[in-house]
């Protein structure tokens, strides 16, 4: 089975068979373009969603007035006492040590 002069074998019915994929090229291109547009739309929606989420978050550096940054730094410098001064506070207290324990919602 030698190829005929046109380069195709004799038993091949359609000499343009290898080019038949081009028949639906416009449909394929349209489908790919629609997929690209859809992906671009989804990317834009996702970015808008992230931007809206960023606006909902409270970011002190962005959302507080300028003078608040100094106050925030001062707050970070505060620390809870280690308990050494508690005896001094108790000695100056005006509270009744014999009073009943306060329980919210209970009437005495």
TAPE-V268027 format. One record per run of one state. SS is the DSSP state (A for helix, B for strand, O for the rest). FROM is the first residue (numbers start at 0). TO is the last residue. Records with the same first field share a line. If there is no record, write none. Layout:
BEGIN
SS: FROM-TO  FROM-TO
END
This chain:
BEGIN
O: 0-15  56-58  63-66  77-84  91-107
A: 16-55  59-62  67-76  85-90
END
